[in-house]
């Protein structure tokens, strides 16, 4: 027997044991799986090496195309460890259209749900399952018995291999696993990162309120340096309630996720005008005064002092809408 056949024999369930199998007999319900939590109890039963090995074997099984079955979308539930922020961006739309036109090309990986009989929990393939549910189609999947540790390692490594999660999504995933009691070594394996990297990722994610992260979304263009700068600005921002107006702005809500990051990033920029004089005269190169700019609190007042000031003032007034539109466009460029 070849190595590939041996691997299939070790990992593949018979099709008459899975939903949608080709057996002429009635498909049997999947055997219940013990819900093994991580931490001390899980560590006693399986080493990290064993967990990683199981993850590799499960991925190999999916890649081989063995034991792929159709499962009704309503019988699929998401992982207990959320790793993706909701965002119907361009990548999602591209995947949606591809599946709609050409069907599901690769199966997802699931396990029998530990708490819901006749249901399955997704290890990876959440977006594909969501799209197929919207299309009213069954989901092609490989079913494997997985412990909690194996599931999160597979889930994290699959997304890492595909560069499918943004930096902040990886942070939320790591934080979720830590909150649920998973050992740091398991989290490191799931995200394929070393101890120092994980510590920085967790510290940064904890420093940004979750409501702001969810309001921004995945922001794939904002990597670690930008999020670090964001967290530093946020730590010095005097009043978080001032951001409520930004979050409620329809333009913020309608912007894509990267633009939302930039808008909030700019909104918490240090007040660079704080040290400037209250009144500043604006003069031409020849030294002629044309206006006075007065700053006070949240207001800026421009007083036209030039000769023919009324005409110049009317000229400025006529340009206000155009200037405001330029200001709105410039909001998208980070300060």
C-alpha positions, -999 to +999 in steps of 0.1 A: +000+000+000+014+034-010+020+062+016-009+081+002-032+051+005-020+045+040-027+081+050-062+078+036-068+046+054-057+062+087-078+093+084-107+088+060-141+078+073-161+054+052-185+073+031-215+054+045-206+070+079-208+105+066-237+127+053-241+125+016-221+092+013-227+068-015-238+038+006-271+022-003-279+019+034-292+047+056-262+071+066-252+066+102-251+096+125-215+107+133-202+094+165-202+120+193-168+136+200-156+143+235-153+181+240-117+183+251-108+218+264-073+231+262-051+240+292-040+215+318-067+189+309-059+190+272-022+191+277-022+159+297-037+140+268-019+155+238+015+171+233+019+201+210+037+178+186+008+154+184-016+184+179+005+198+150+008+163+135-029+158+136-033+192+119-009+182+091-027+149+086-061+166+084-048+191+058-033+163+038-066+145+038-084+176+025-057+181-002-060+145-013-097+150-020-107+119+000-141+115+018-156+148+005-193+149+014-221+174+009-235+189+041-266+212+043-254+247+052-278+249+081-261+221+098-227+239+099-218+262+128-187+284+131-156+278+152-158+287+189-128+309+182-137+338+159-109+347+136-125+370+110-141+404+113-172+409+092-163+427+060-181+425+027-151+439+008-138+434-027-121+400-018-153+387-004-173+398-035-147+382-058-150+349-039-188+351-039-190+356-076-165+329-083-184+303-062-217+315-077-205+311-113-181+281-110-192+263-078-171+254-048-136+243-060-121+231-027-137+215+004-138+230+038-128+211+070-153+204+098-156+182+128-188+167+143-201+194+167-193+185+203-226+199+217-250+197+188-259+163+175-262+160+137-244+193+133-208+202+124-183+228+135-161+245+109-123+244+114-116+264+082-137+276+052-160+299+071-164+323+041-171+295+017-197+281+040-213+315+044-214+321+007-229+287-001-255+293+026-265+325+009-267+307-024-288+279-009-263+252-018-249+224+002-213+227+014-186+202+002-166+192+033-142+167+048-152+156+083-126+148+109-126+141+147-106+170+161-100+182+197-103+219+205-065+223+202-063+205+169-092+226+155-076+260+165-042+250+152-056+239+119-078+270+117-049+294+125-023+278+103-046+275+073-054+312+074-017+321+081-006+299+051-030+318+028-023+352+044-060+353+048-062+373+080-052+409+086-029+418+115-057+429+138-077+398+130-048+376+140-046+397+172-083+391+180-079+354+173-050+351+196-068+371+223-099+349+220-078+317+224-060+332+255-093+342+270-106+306+265-076+292+284-055+279+256-018+275+264+005+300+248+024+272+229-009+262+212-016+298+202+020+302+189+015+271+168-018+282+155-004+315+144+030+303+134+048+329+154+074+330+182+068+339+218+080+375+215+058+382+184+028+367+202+034+388+233+035+420+212+005+410+192-016+404+224-004+435+241-013+457+211-047+441+206-056+445+243-047+482+241-073+490+215-110+488+226-128+460+208-156+483+198-131+504+178-116+473+162-150+460+151-160+495+139-129+496+117-130+460+105-100+440+093-081+469+076-058+446+056-035+475+046-028+485+082+000+462+094+017+461+127+035+495+125+003+513+117-017+496+144+012+503+168+010+540+159-027+539+163-024+524+198+001+550+208-021+579+197-050+563+214-032+561+247-027+599+247-061+607+234-079+627+262-116+618+257-127+587+239-163+600+238-151+625+212-149+596+187-186+589+189-193+615+163-167+600+140-182+565+144-217+578+138-207+597+106-224+581+076-193+587+056-173+567+081-198+538+081-200+537+043-162+538+038-143+506+032-124+491+061-090+507+053-105+541+049-123+537+083-089+530+098-074+562+083-104+583+094-100+571+131-062+574+129-065+610+118-093+617+143-069+608+172-039+627+159-022+650+184-034+686+185-005+701+166-021+736+169-022+737+206+011+756+210+004+782+183-006+817+192-043+824+196-043+850+168-021+847+137-018+874+110-016+861+074+005+884+052+016+885+016+053+883+006+053+921+005+042+922+042+006+933+036-018+918+060-048+901+044-064+881+072-063+872+109-068+835+120-081+831+155-082+797+172-103+791+203-115+758+216-130+738+187-135+768+164-113+786+139-123+822+129-109+839+098-112+877+097-104+893+063-083+924+068-072+931+032-080+961+011-113+954-006-119+929+022-156+925+013-148+913-022-121+890-010-144+877+017-171+870-008-145+852-030-136+829+000-173+823+008-179+812-028-150+787-025-161+772+008-180+742-007-151+733-030-126+737-001-148+714+021-149+688-006-111+689-009-109+686+029-131+655+029-110+639+002-078+646+022-093+628+052-085+596+034-048+604+034-031+595+068-017+624+087 
